[in-house]
Amino acid sequence: MKAVKVAENIYWVGGIDWHIRNFHGYMTQRGSSYNAYLVIDEKITLIDTVKHYLCDEMIARISDIVDPADIDYVISNHVEMDHSGSLPEIMAIATKATLVTSPNGEKGLKAHFKDQWNYRIVKSGDTLNIGKRTLAFVQTPMVHWPDNMVTYLPEDKILFSNDAFGQHIASSERFDDELPLGILLEEAQKYYANIVLPYGSQVQKALEAVSGLEINTIATSHGIIWRSHIPDILREYQKWSSNTTENKAVVVYDTMWNSTEIIADGIVEAFENKGYQVKLMNLRNNHISDIMTEVTTAKYICVGSPTLNNNIMPTVASFLTYMKGLAPKNRMGLAFGSYGWSGQSVGIIEQALKDCGFETLENIRIQYIPDEDQLEESIKKLEGSIL
């Protein structure tokens, strides 16, 4: 296992998770990586660690450069176990090391590991001199845990950004100019949609806090390191965190006998007629984390289900619960569906969309199989209400 040079005497020493496909409910079809960084100076510094089962890989990469026992400082930007999982092993090896973290980081690490390590607590504006270099710290609470912070290396203009700007990608390539930009931005949007979306206002504050820094490299905690396309990822984060939507509709549904699917197809037609980009996503074929990626920039969220046992399909209920937790703001909602006799599904969906804070359009509720006239009437009425 070899370290990868990021800058002079700065190395990526993380682990590549080729096999992971589910990251606490978020589908990671391209795998992931857990990024740790080694800074060689008068004081040797390790920035973050990796998930526990990749600890040996990280230690092997560190050992490619120095003896891990010689590490002087370990910086923990984030308590979550995919970042801190290898701390017990590395602190047992680097017995003289000081653990640098935020006030909430100390609380979280002690709660997780019950160890009495030698802590140094830092806040925004604090610095740590390691020789020819000085590390500066900025707290970024709730991006996406209370303990989060980022570390900045002014001499090399590197921002160790923690979870911000990351993507779940397993790759032997380490830099943004080594993979197609479209894939990177797609995975960055998915990461934002499924992890960071509820914390848009906190992201805005974090962007403001680092806006005065001169940044040549963004060393993320997951995925690739940004060095050539920094303006692109900063622009996208500004858009996502400010809740900027596009003329786009996402139509999400499940169906029993294809009647709700017929209505969904009609809804797609209505939005296409109004010049909207549309994504039609059947919950049997599309994972909720992939749907949320599209929701991030969509103005209209249309959700449909037939009535099943006086309720909605379990897949639809799961999506609505997941979306509510991620809390997209200022969207327009549309509930639709077919029914046989009782017909509660559309009302349940409509209330769920209102509970998300969405303004709702007049719902579409059709008994049994929609005929051509019913569908045409629904399409025309919907077209008239689309802004």
C-alpha positions as CSV (number, residue, x, y, z in Angstrom):
1,M,0.0,0.0,0.0
2,K,1.5,3.3,-1.1
3,A,0.9,6.8,0.0
4,V,-0.1,9.3,-2.7
5,K,1.6,12.7,-2.8
6,V,-0.8,15.7,-2.6
7,A,1.9,18.4,-2.2
8,E,5.5,18.5,-1.0
9,N,5.6,16.4,2.3
10,I,1.8,16.0,2.3
11,Y,0.3,12.6,1.5
12,W,-3.0,10.8,1.1
13,V,-2.9,7.8,3.3
14,G,-6.5,6.7,3.4
15,G,-8.4,3.5,2.5
16,I,-10.5,2.5,-0.5
17,D,-13.8,0.7,0.2
18,W,-14.3,-1.1,-3.1
19,H,-17.2,-3.3,-1.8
20,I,-19.5,-1.0,0.2
21,R,-22.9,-0.6,-1.5
22,N,-25.0,0.7,1.4
23,F,-23.9,3.6,3.5
24,H,-26.6,3.7,6.3
25,G,-29.5,3.6,3.8
26,Y,-27.7,5.5,1.0
27,M,-26.8,3.3,-2.0
28,T,-23.2,3.7,-2.9
29,Q,-23.0,1.9,-6.3
30,R,-19.5,3.2,-6.9
31,G,-18.1,2.2,-3.5
32,S,-16.3,4.8,-1.3
33,S,-13.0,5.9,0.1
34,Y,-12.1,7.2,3.6
35,N,-9.4,9.8,3.2
36,A,-6.7,10.5,5.8
37,Y,-3.7,12.8,5.2
38,L,-0.2,12.8,6.5
39,V,1.8,16.1,6.9
40,I,5.5,15.8,7.4
41,D,7.1,18.7,9.2
42,E,9.0,19.2,12.5
43,K,5.9,17.6,14.0
44,I,4.3,14.8,12.0
45,T,0.6,15.2,11.7
46,L,-2.2,12.8,10.7
47,I,-5.4,14.4,9.7
48,D,-8.4,12.0,10.3
49,T,-8.4,8.2,10.1
50,V,-10.5,5.6,8.3
51,K,-13.2,3.1,8.9
52,H,-12.0,0.5,11.4
53,Y,-11.8,-2.4,8.9
54,L,-9.4,-0.4,6.6
55,C,-7.1,0.5,9.5
56,D,-4.3,-1.8,8.3
57,E,-4.5,-0.3,4.9
58,M,-4.0,3.2,6.3
59,I,-1.2,2.1,8.6
60,A,0.6,0.5,5.6
61,R,0.3,3.8,3.6
62,I,1.6,5.8,6.6
63,S,4.5,3.3,7.0
64,D,5.4,3.9,3.3
65,I,6.5,7.5,4.5
66,V,7.3,7.3,8.2
67,D,7.0,5.1,11.2
68,P,3.5,5.6,12.6
69,A,4.9,5.6,16.1
70,D,6.6,9.0,15.2
71,I,3.2,10.8,14.7
72,D,3.0,13.8,17.0
73,Y,-0.5,15.1,16.3
74,V,-3.7,13.4,15.2
75,I,-6.4,15.8,14.1
76,S,-10.0,14.6,14.3
77,N,-12.2,16.8,12.2
78,H,-15.3,14.6,12.7
79,V,-16.3,12.0,15.3
80,E,-18.4,9.8,13.0
81,M,-17.0,6.2,12.8
82,D,-16.1,6.3,9.1
83,H,-13.6,9.0,10.1
84,S,-12.6,8.0,13.6
85,G,-13.0,4.3,13.6
86,S,-9.2,3.7,13.5
87,L,-8.4,6.1,16.3
88,P,-7.9,3.5,19.0
89,E,-5.4,1.6,16.8
90,I,-3.4,4.6,15.7
91,M,-3.3,6.2,19.2
92,A,-2.1,2.8,20.6
93,I,0.8,2.9,18.1
94,A,1.5,6.7,18.3
95,T,1.7,6.8,22.0
96,K,3.2,10.3,22.2
97,A,0.6,11.8,19.9
98,T,-1.8,14.6,20.9
99,L,-5.4,14.3,19.7
100,V,-6.6,17.6,18.3
101,T,-10.4,18.1,18.0
102,S,-13.2,20.5,18.6
103,P,-15.0,20.8,22.0
104,N,-17.9,18.7,20.7
105,G,-15.4,16.4,19.1
106,E,-13.9,15.7,22.5
107,K,-17.3,14.9,24.0
108,G,-18.2,12.6,21.0
109,L,-14.8,10.8,21.0
110,K,-15.0,10.1,24.7
111,A,-18.5,8.9,24.4
112,H,-17.6,6.6,21.5
113,F,-14.3,5.2,22.7
114,K,-14.1,5.7,26.5
115,D,-10.4,6.4,26.2
116,Q,-8.5,9.1,28.1
117,W,-6.2,10.3,25.2
118,N,-4.1,13.4,25.4
119,Y,-6.5,16.0,24.0
120,R,-5.9,19.5,22.6
121,I,-9.2,21.3,22.1
122,V,-9.4,23.9,19.3
123,K,-12.0,26.4,18.2
124,S,-12.5,28.6,15.1
125,G,-9.4,30.9,14.8
126,D,-7.1,28.6,16.8
127,T,-3.9,27.5,15.1
128,L,-1.3,24.8,15.6
129,N,2.3,25.3,14.7
130,I,4.0,22.1,13.4
131,G,7.3,23.6,12.2
132,K,7.4,25.4,8.8
133,R,3.7,25.1,8.7
134,T,0.8,26.3,10.8
135,L,-2.6,24.5,10.8
136,A,-5.7,26.7,11.2
137,F,-9.1,25.4,12.4
138,V,-12.7,26.5,11.6
139,Q,-15.6,24.9,13.3
140,T,-18.5,24.0,10.9
141,P,-21.1,22.6,13.3
142,M,-24.0,20.6,11.8
143,V,-22.2,20.1,8.5
144,H,-23.3,17.5,9.3
145,W,-22.7,16.7,13.0
146,P,-22.3,19.1,16.0
147,D,-18.6,18.4,16.2
148,N,-17.6,19.1,12.6
149,M,-14.6,21.3,11.8
150,V,-12.3,21.8,8.9
151,T,-8.5,22.3,8.9
152,Y,-6.6,24.8,6.7
153,L,-3.0,24.7,5.8
154,P,-2.1,28.3,4.6
155,E,1.4,27.6,3.4
156,D,0.2,25.0,0.9
157,K,-3.3,26.5,0.5
158,I,-5.0,23.2,1.3
159,L,-8.4,22.9,2.9
160,F,-9.0,19.6,4.6
161,S,-12.7,19.9,4.2
162,N,-14.0,16.9,6.2
163,D,-17.4,15.8,4.7
164,A,-18.0,18.9,2.7
165,F,-17.4,18.5,-1.1
166,G,-17.1,14.7,-0.8
167,Q,-18.4,11.9,-2.9
168,H,-18.7,8.2,-2.4
169,I,-16.4,6.8,-5.0
170,A,-13.9,3.9,-4.8
171,S,-11.1,4.7,-7.2
172,S,-7.4,4.3,-7.6
173,E,-7.4,7.8,-9.0
174,R,-7.1,10.5,-6.3
175,F,-7.6,13.8,-8.1
176,D,-10.5,15.5,-9.8
177,D,-8.7,15.8,-13.1
178,E,-8.2,12.1,-13.3
179,L,-11.9,11.2,-13.6
180,P,-14.8,12.6,-15.7
181,L,-16.1,15.8,-14.0
182,G,-19.7,14.8,-14.7
183,I,-19.4,11.7,-12.6
184,L,-17.8,13.6,-9.8
185,L,-20.5,16.3,-9.7
186,E,-23.2,13.6,-9.9
187,E,-21.8,11.8,-6.9
188,A,-21.1,15.0,-5.0
189,Q,-24.8,16.0,-5.6
190,K,-25.9,12.6,-4.4
191,Y,-23.7,12.9,-1.3
192,Y,-25.1,16.4,-0.6
193,A,-28.7,15.2,-1.2
194,N,-28.6,12.3,1.2
195,I,-26.3,13.5,3.9
196,V,-26.0,17.3,3.9
197,L,-29.3,18.6,2.5
198,P,-31.0,19.3,5.9
199,Y,-28.2,21.6,6.9
200,G,-28.2,24.1,4.0
201,S,-28.1,27.2,6.3
202,Q,-25.1,25.7,8.1
203,V,-23.4,25.0,4.8
204,Q,-23.9,28.6,3.8
205,K,-22.3,29.7,7.1
206,A,-19.4,27.3,6.5
207,L,-18.9,28.6,2.9
208,E,-18.9,32.1,4.2
209,A,-16.3,31.2,6.9
210,V,-13.9,29.8,4.4
211,S,-14.6,32.3,1.6
212,G,-11.6,34.4,2.6
213,L,-9.2,31.6,2.3
214,E,-7.0,31.1,-0.7
215,I,-7.6,27.5,-1.7
216,N,-5.6,25.6,-4.3
217,T,-6.6,22.1,-3.0
218,I,-9.7,20.7,-1.3
219,A,-8.7,17.5,0.5
220,T,-12.1,15.8,1.2
221,S,-12.9,13.0,3.6
222,H,-14.5,10.9,0.9
223,G,-13.8,10.4,-2.8
224,I,-11.4,12.5,-4.9
225,I,-9.3,15.5,-4.0
226,W,-10.3,18.8,-5.8
227,R,-7.4,20.7,-7.4
228,S,-8.5,21.5,-11.0
229,H,-12.3,22.0,-10.7
230,I,-12.6,23.9,-7.4
231,P,-14.8,26.7,-8.9
232,D,-17.2,24.0,-10.2
233,I,-17.7,22.3,-6.8
234,L,-18.0,25.6,-4.9
235,R,-20.6,26.8,-7.4
236,E,-22.6,23.7,-7.0
237,Y,-22.5,23.8,-3.2
238,Q,-23.6,27.4,-3.3
239,K,-26.6,26.4,-5.5
240,W,-27.5,23.3,-3.4
241,S,-27.2,25.0,-0.1
242,S,-29.2,28.1,-1.1
243,N,-32.0,25.8,-2.2
244,T,-32.0,26.9,-5.8
245,T,-34.3,24.8,-7.9
246,E,-34.7,24.4,-11.7
247,N,-37.7,24.0,-14.0
248,K,-37.7,20.3,-13.2
249,A,-40.3,17.8,-11.9
250,V,-39.6,14.5,-10.3
251,V,-42.5,12.0,-10.6
252,V,-42.1,9.2,-8.0
253,Y,-44.6,6.4,-7.7
254,D,-45.4,2.7,-7.2
255,T,-48.2,0.9,-8.9
256,M,-50.2,-2.4,-8.5
257,W,-52.1,-2.9,-11.8
258,N,-50.4,0.0,-13.7
259,S,-53.3,2.4,-13.2
260,T,-51.2,4.7,-11.1
261,E,-48.4,4.4,-13.6
262,I,-50.8,5.5,-16.4
263,I,-51.4,8.7,-14.3
264,A,-47.7,9.1,-13.7
265,D,-47.1,9.0,-17.5
266,G,-49.8,11.7,-18.0
267,I,-48.1,13.9,-15.4
268,V,-44.8,13.6,-17.2
269,E,-46.6,14.7,-20.4
270,A,-48.1,17.7,-18.7
271,F,-44.7,18.9,-17.5
272,E,-43.1,18.2,-20.8
273,N,-45.8,20.3,-22.5
274,K,-44.8,23.2,-20.2
275,G,-41.1,22.9,-21.1
276,Y,-40.0,21.3,-17.9
277,Q,-37.2,18.7,-17.4
278,V,-38.9,15.6,-16.0
279,K,-37.6,12.5,-14.2
280,L,-40.0,9.5,-13.9
281,M,-38.9,7.2,-11.1
282,N,-40.7,4.0,-10.2
283,L,-39.8,3.1,-6.6
284,R,-39.4,-0.6,-7.6
285,N,-36.5,0.3,-9.9
286,N,-35.0,3.4,-8.3
287,H,-33.5,3.6,-4.8
288,I,-34.7,6.4,-2.6
289,S,-31.2,7.8,-2.3
290,D,-31.0,8.2,-6.1
291,I,-34.4,9.8,-6.2
292,M,-33.3,12.3,-3.6
293,T,-30.3,13.3,-5.8
294,E,-32.9,14.5,-8.4
295,V,-35.1,16.1,-5.7
296,T,-32.2,18.4,-4.8
297,T,-32.8,20.6,-7.8
298,A,-36.4,19.9,-8.6
299,K,-39.2,22.5,-8.2
300,Y,-42.0,20.0,-8.3
301,I,-42.2,16.7,-6.4
302,C,-45.1,14.5,-7.6
303,V,-45.8,11.3,-5.6
304,G,-48.2,8.6,-6.4
305,S,-49.6,5.4,-5.0
306,P,-52.7,3.2,-5.3
307,T,-54.7,2.6,-2.2
308,L,-53.5,-0.6,-0.4
309,N,-55.3,-1.7,2.8
310,N,-56.7,1.8,3.3
311,N,-53.1,3.2,3.1
312,I,-50.3,3.7,0.6
313,M,-47.7,1.3,-0.8
314,P,-44.8,0.6,1.6
315,T,-42.3,1.8,-0.9
316,V,-44.0,5.2,-1.1
317,A,-44.3,5.4,2.6
318,S,-40.6,4.8,2.9
319,F,-39.7,7.4,0.4
320,L,-41.9,10.0,2.0
321,T,-40.4,9.3,5.4
322,Y,-36.9,9.5,4.0
323,M,-37.6,12.8,2.1
324,K,-39.2,14.4,5.2
325,G,-36.0,13.7,7.2
326,L,-33.8,15.3,4.5
327,A,-36.1,18.3,4.6
328,P,-36.0,19.9,1.1
329,K,-37.5,23.4,1.3
330,N,-39.9,25.5,-0.8
331,R,-41.0,22.8,-3.2
332,M,-44.3,22.3,-4.9
333,G,-46.0,18.9,-4.3
334,L,-48.6,16.9,-6.2
335,A,-50.3,13.8,-4.9
336,F,-51.8,11.3,-7.3
337,G,-53.0,7.7,-7.5
338,S,-55.7,5.2,-8.5
339,Y,-58.1,3.3,-6.2
340,G,-60.7,0.6,-6.2
341,W,-63.3,1.5,-3.5
342,S,-61.9,3.4,-0.4
343,G,-59.3,5.6,-2.0
344,Q,-57.3,7.0,1.0
345,S,-53.9,6.9,-0.6
346,V,-53.9,10.3,-2.3
347,G,-55.1,12.1,0.8
348,I,-52.4,10.4,2.8
349,I,-49.7,11.4,0.3
350,E,-51.0,15.0,0.1
351,Q,-50.8,15.4,3.9
352,A,-47.3,14.0,3.9
353,L,-46.2,16.5,1.3
354,K,-47.8,19.3,3.4
355,D,-45.9,18.0,6.4
356,C,-42.7,18.4,4.4
357,G,-43.7,22.1,4.1
358,F,-44.6,21.9,0.4
359,E,-47.3,23.9,-1.3
360,T,-49.6,21.4,-3.0
361,L,-51.4,21.4,-6.3
362,E,-54.8,20.0,-6.8
363,N,-54.4,16.2,-6.5
364,I,-55.2,13.6,-9.2
365,R,-57.3,10.8,-7.9
366,I,-58.9,8.3,-10.4
367,Q,-60.9,5.2,-9.7
368,Y,-59.8,1.9,-11.3
369,I,-58.3,2.3,-14.8
370,P,-58.0,5.9,-16.1
371,D,-59.7,6.2,-19.5
372,E,-58.4,8.6,-22.2
373,D,-60.9,11.4,-21.4
374,Q,-60.1,11.3,-17.6
375,L,-56.4,11.4,-18.3
376,E,-56.7,14.2,-20.9
377,E,-58.8,16.3,-18.4
378,S,-56.2,15.7,-15.6
379,I,-53.3,16.7,-17.9
380,K,-55.0,19.9,-19.0
381,K,-55.9,20.9,-15.5
382,L,-52.4,20.2,-14.3
383,E,-50.8,22.2,-17.1
384,G,-52.9,25.1,-16.1
385,S,-51.5,25.1,-12.5
386,I,-47.8,24.6,-13.4
387,L,-45.9,27.9,-13.0
